Amino acid sequence: MREMNCDLAVVACGAGGTAACAQAAQMGLKVIGIEKGKKTGGAANGGMGPLGINTDVQKRDLNSISVEDAFRMFMDYTHWRVDANLVKKYFRKSSETIRWLEDMGVEFYKAARYFPGSEATWHIVMPENRKPGPGCAGTMIKIMTQYAQEHGAQFLLQTSAQHLLMEDGRVCGVTCVDKDGEEIVIHAKAVIISTGGFGGNKEQVLERTGYTYNKDFFGFCIANMQGDGIRMAREAGAAKTEESMELVVSPGGALKESVRAAFHQPNLLVNYQGERFFNEEFFENSTFAANACNLQQGRCGIMVIDDAIRDLYENEGVDVSSYVLNRTDAKGFTEDFEKALASNPYVAKADTLEELAQKMGIDVRTFVQTVETYNHYCDSRDEQFGKRPDYLKPIRKAPFYACKFFPGAYGTLGGIKINHKTEVINEEFRPIPGLYAAGTDTCTIYGDSYMFKLPGNSMGYSVNTGRMAAESAASYIRE
Ligand SMILES: Cc1cc2nc3c(=O)[nH]c(=O)nc-3n(C[C@H](O)[C@H](O)[C@H](O)COP(=O)(O)OP(=O)(O)OC[C@H]3O[C@@H](n4cnc5c(N)ncnc54)[C@H](O)[C@@H]3O)c2cc1C
């Protein structure tokens, strides 16, 4: 057993924890960051960047949105079922955080929209290879980690935090186990928790949110996210929050990018009954599409395209492109789809609509009628849901292709109740002295659905609450 001493122990070094370490070290605290993984970053290493509102990057591109407008939009969206003070503080801080990151050497490629109907709040990080794409936020994490180290922070990698130490009702440290099984007892004046939720724990996901991985749910399952921080905080008396998934729509099984690019489009979407249930023009808002699929039998929506759409997407370009797929066409679809047919039970191809419906388990008669009606809408207007006309593409030319979509998620949301100072609070709303929390372990600010209209929100929330937690902990330690 080893013992260590510090001012602040940060339990987990993903987006929130690494920001907390950098902020606390900058303020002169002696910081120890504890991280289960081989490197810092957590889920953020797979992402592209955080939210920023009213930033210099946005102003440079004439794409700015004010904090007031964003806040109003957000509170309208969430019906004020969320901590308004926390949201306001986070939004206000977000532009200063982008500058803080730039000052330490992070470069932002641009402030982007996730989809055309969203705001340009997603601050995409310029990676070392100068090719922004999935995972480029890893560069931001690396720079924050180096910055924290240069300011004296120490990172214990491949080390798992186990339990909080308590004395007279105050949190005064944390116990950990390193990769060789040695116990480390860290004595600290304050502790911040930011362990990224419980999305890697399939049993907890089923028990707490009702989703079954690889059956009716196809989310990212990152092994390290086992709900450790939530458990530790609860052991210390933290109150519970609602727990949910940060839903996005996801195809069943793994698919090549060309196939995903062809199906993540505003085309005919039906359920097993063969009925339309969604205005597919909103499919670009992944959360809205996931919500609508969630309500269907098997939580499943089936996207259908014909060979004319395939040809258009493969050879000329898709209707909606996104930075996540980083492509504007579906080149390679024909070959990639044939391979998918051999290994992925969630896709099908057929020469007739009846055969396609049978292969996908859709009610044949209703489906054929739905396609007929939909094709009529394509020639006139969508009388059912009012879909914008340029997205109305008929399903007429064989062969026909289909892909099943389900809810997926970037991770879980919520677990530990905090106040707007990021202090962890108990059921009586009283802060547990010395305990702070940040990131998705605490995130209940979206209400019932992830807020994609202000993209970069989850990494933005984590980085900003990480910094806020470090500032609150520093005041507490100094007092
Ligand atoms: C593929 C992908 C792409 C994404 N892209 C974006 C994006 O572009 N923009 C955006 O806003 N959001 C994005 N997100 C979501 C965003 O990355 C997360 O919301 C954010 O990283 C959460 O920060 P966090 O600090 O709460 O947790 P994480 O960043 O996930 O970090 C949690 C850390 O806790 C560690 N840990 C867990 N238990 C312990 C323990 N007991 N002891 C020590 N360490 C422990 C884990 O190893 C991990 O490093 C993406 C997510 C994924 C999966």
The ligand as an SDF file (V2000), in Angstrom:
LIG
                    3D

 53 58  0  0  0  0  0  0  0  0999 V2000
  -17.4560    8.3740  -30.4040 C   0  0  0  0  0  0  0  0  0  0  0  0
  -17.8660    9.5640  -29.5810 C   0  0  0  0  0  0  0  0  0  0  0  0
  -17.8210   10.8200  -30.1580 C   0  0  0  0  0  0  0  0  0  0  0  0
  -18.1980   11.9340  -29.4180 C   0  0  0  0  0  0  0  0  0  0  0  0
  -18.1070   13.1670  -29.9870 N   0  0  0  0  0  0  0  0  0  0  0  0
  -18.4650   14.2550  -29.2760 C   0  0  0  0  0  0  0  0  0  0  0  0
  -18.2940   15.5600  -29.8210 C   0  0  0  0  0  0  0  0  0  0  0  0
  -17.7310   15.7610  -30.9020 O   0  0  0  0  0  0  0  0  0  0  0  0
  -18.7610   16.6120  -29.0840 N   0  0  0  0  0  0  0  0  0  0  0  0
  -19.3680   16.4450  -27.8720 C   0  0  0  0  0  0  0  0  0  0  0  0
  -19.8180   17.4140  -27.2740 O   0  0  0  0  0  0  0  0  0  0  0  0
  -19.4580   15.2160  -27.3110 N   0  0  0  0  0  0  0  0  0  0  0  0
  -19.0110   14.1390  -27.9660 C   0  0  0  0  0  0  0  0  0  0  0  0
  -19.0810   12.9090  -27.3880 N   0  0  0  0  0  0  0  0  0  0  0  0
  -19.4720   12.8160  -25.9770 C   0  0  0  0  0  0  0  0  0  0  0  0
  -18.3170   13.3120  -25.0870 C   0  0  0  0  0  0  0  0  0  0  0  0
  -17.1100   12.7550  -25.5190 O   0  0  0  0  0  0  0  0  0  0  0  0
  -18.5700   12.9380  -23.6470 C   0  0  0  0  0  0  0  0  0  0  0  0
  -19.8010   13.5010  -23.2620 O   0  0  0  0  0  0  0  0  0  0  0  0
  -17.4770   13.4600  -22.7180 C   0  0  0  0  0  0  0  0  0  0  0  0
  -16.2310   12.9200  -23.0590 O   0  0  0  0  0  0  0  0  0  0  0  0
  -17.8220   13.1080  -21.3050 C   0  0  0  0  0  0  0  0  0  0  0  0
  -16.8180   13.6060  -20.4450 O   0  0  0  0  0  0  0  0  0  0  0  0
  -16.6450   12.9560  -18.9990 P   0  0  0  0  0  0  0  0  0  0  0  0
  -15.4790   13.5880  -18.3560 O   0  0  0  0  0  0  0  0  0  0  0  0
  -17.9350   12.9560  -18.3120 O   0  0  0  0  0  0  0  0  0  0  0  0
  -16.3270   11.4310  -19.3190 O   0  0  0  0  0  0  0  0  0  0  0  0
  -15.2460   10.7960  -20.2800 P   0  0  0  0  0  0  0  0  0  0  0  0
  -14.6200   11.8000  -21.1430 O   0  0  0  0  0  0  0  0  0  0  0  0
  -15.8820    9.6480  -20.9220 O   0  0  0  0  0  0  0  0  0  0  0  0
  -14.1580   10.2660  -19.2790 O   0  0  0  0  0  0  0  0  0  0  0  0
  -14.4490    9.3720  -18.2460 C   0  0  0  0  0  0  0  0  0  0  0  0
  -13.1360    8.7650  -17.7880 C   0  0  0  0  0  0  0  0  0  0  0  0
  -13.3340    8.0790  -16.5710 O   0  0  0  0  0  0  0  0  0  0  0  0
  -12.4160    6.9990  -16.5160 C   0  0  0  0  0  0  0  0  0  0  0  0
  -12.8280    6.1500  -15.3910 N   0  0  0  0  0  0  0  0  0  0  0  0
  -14.0090    5.5120  -15.2250 C   0  0  0  0  0  0  0  0  0  0  0  0
  -14.0390    4.9130  -14.0230 N   0  0  0  0  0  0  0  0  0  0  0  0
  -12.8680    5.1980  -13.4060 C   0  0  0  0  0  0  0  0  0  0  0  0
  -12.3070    4.8590  -12.1380 C   0  0  0  0  0  0  0  0  0  0  0  0
  -12.9620    4.1220  -11.2300 N   0  0  0  0  0  0  0  0  0  0  0  0
  -11.0700    5.3040  -11.8420 N   0  0  0  0  0  0  0  0  0  0  0  0
  -10.3590    6.0530  -12.7350 C   0  0  0  0  0  0  0  0  0  0  0  0
  -10.8450    6.3890  -13.9530 N   0  0  0  0  0  0  0  0  0  0  0  0
  -12.0910    5.9620  -14.2720 C   0  0  0  0  0  0  0  0  0  0  0  0
  -12.5130    6.4320  -17.8930 C   0  0  0  0  0  0  0  0  0  0  0  0
  -11.4330    5.6040  -18.2150 O   0  0  0  0  0  0  0  0  0  0  0  0
  -12.5540    7.7240  -18.7390 C   0  0  0  0  0  0  0  0  0  0  0  0
  -11.2690    8.1190  -19.1460 O   0  0  0  0  0  0  0  0  0  0  0  0
  -18.6650   11.7780  -28.0920 C   0  0  0  0  0  0  0  0  0  0  0  0
  -18.7090   10.5130  -27.5160 C   0  0  0  0  0  0  0  0  0  0  0  0
  -18.3120    9.4100  -28.2430 C   0  0  0  0  0  0  0  0  0  0  0  0
  -18.3730    8.0670  -27.6010 C   0  0  0  0  0  0  0  0  0  0  0  0
  1  2  1  0
  2  3  1  0
  2 52  2  0
  3  4  2  0
  4  5  1  0
  4 50  1  0
  5  6  2  0
  6  7  1  0
  6 13  1  0
  7  8  2  0
  7  9  1  0
  9 10  1  0
 10 11  2  0
 10 12  1  0
 12 13  2  0
 13 14  1  0
 14 15  1  0
 14 50  1  0
 15 16  1  0
 16 17  1  0
 16 18  1  0
 18 19  1  0
 18 20  1  0
 20 21  1  0
 20 22  1  0
 22 23  1  0
 23 24  1  0
 24 25  2  0
 24 26  1  0
 24 27  1  0
 27 28  1  0
 28 29  2  0
 28 30  1  0
 28 31  1  0
 31 32  1  0
 32 33  1  0
 33 34  1  0
 33 48  1  0
 34 35  1  0
 35 36  1  0
 35 46  1  0
 36 37  1  0
 36 45  1  0
 37 38  2  0
 38 39  1  0
 39 40  1  0
 39 45  2  0
 40 41  1  0
 40 42  2  0
 42 43  1  0
 43 44  2  0
 44 45  1  0
 46 47  1  0
 46 48  1  0
 48 49  1  0
 50 51  2  0
 51 52  1  0
 52 53  1  0
M  END
$$$$
